Amino acid sequence: MKTKKVVFMGSKEIGLICLDHLISSQLKLDFEIVGVLTNNRTLGVQEGSISESSQKNGIPILKDLDEFIKLPEVDIVISVQYHQILKRFHLQKASQFNINLHMAPLPEYRGCNQFSFAIINGDTEFGTSLHIIDEGIDSGPLIAEKRFEIPEYCFVDQLYEITFRESVLLFENTLTAIISGDFKPIPQNKIQTQRSEIHYRKEIEEIKQIDPNWPKEKILSHVRATAMPSFSPPLMKMGNKTIKFLVEDA
């Protein structure tokens, strides 16, 4: 059996952690990482980068998707917080499949800002997902997921941290199945849910605008959903004054 060729596409701290786990698993699971694509975007305090880890381990860093297409052989693509949408001819490069780690439950929350909208919607459960990449946005068949309770009065940074930990565990626990292909994809339209939403990056600024006439609970939910450290805070305009909601840990 030939050694499978894997390309990793990713960014942020979770991308780095997943890449490092991939690197350490190559010999055991008999695959080779033949290229890495990244923009080295970080979130919060992060030691190291995807590029540094790739260089340290002798893995080629691809300049762009054009270089990816020119690779002689690719069996599996694994994406973790990659910043570009793959088109059909990109997806066709992998002889087996393309996999994405999406830090939200599917099909409930596709796209961006999923943590914020789960809080605004008053959800009591959240999750993280691994799915086949298709030409849509987080719309491909599900191959694995992990669901968990949202703590009462949870803030967006807390939900992110919980999801981060569960996402790393999901990735690590599913990697053997990904490399072997030992999974049964479930189309998202076969999954019964109360809602299925898609959100875009630009929406976050809209939900940060708080109306003083809203009920107290709605104001508090928008504050909890959008007061993320290191990002611009939610705002309330009253007359010629602007109130910024800056949240600190007790």
C-alpha positions, 0 to 999 in steps of 0.5 A: 500500500502506497504512502498517502500524500496529504496537503494541509491548509490552515491558520490561527492557533488551532491550525498550528496545533492540528498541523503539529499533530499531523506531523507527529502522526505521519509515521504511525498512520503512513502518510506524508505531508507534501505541502502546507498553505497558510496566511499565518493569521493568529488569534490572541497569544500564540507561540510559533506559526504554521510556517515555522513548524513546516520549515522546522520539519522540512515540509514545503510551504506553498505560495498559493493555490496555483502551486497546490494545483501543480503538485504531482500527487495529492490524496487528501486535503485537510483544512483548518481555518483556511482563509480561501474558498476552494473551487471545483478544480481545487477540490478535484486535485485530491484523489480521495477527499478534502476535509474541513474542521469547522468550529460549530455544529452543522448544519446549524451554523455555517460560515462565520461568527457562529459563536456569537449567533449561538449566544444571541439565539439562546442556544443551550448546546453547541458543537464542532464538526468535520465535513467533506468540502464541497463548492458551498460554504461549510455545506459538505457531508458530515463525517464526525462531530462533537456536541456539548452544553453551553454554560449559563451566561456564557460569553463569546470568548468562553464559548470559543475556548470550549469549542477550541478544546473540543475541536482539537480533541475531535481532530485528534480522535478522527485523524486515523479514520480520515487517513484510512477513509474509514468513515461514512459521510452524512449529507447535511440535508439528512440531519434533523435540526431546528435551524440551519443558518449561514453567516458572513464576516461583515455581520459581526459589526451589525450585531455589535450595535445595541439599541437602548430600547431593547429589553434588558435580556436582549442587550445582555445577550448581544454584549455576551455575544460580541464582547471579545477581548482584542476585538472592537467592543459592542456599542450603544448610542444614546443621544450624542454619546457612545457607550462601549461595553468593555468586559473584564474577568472578575 
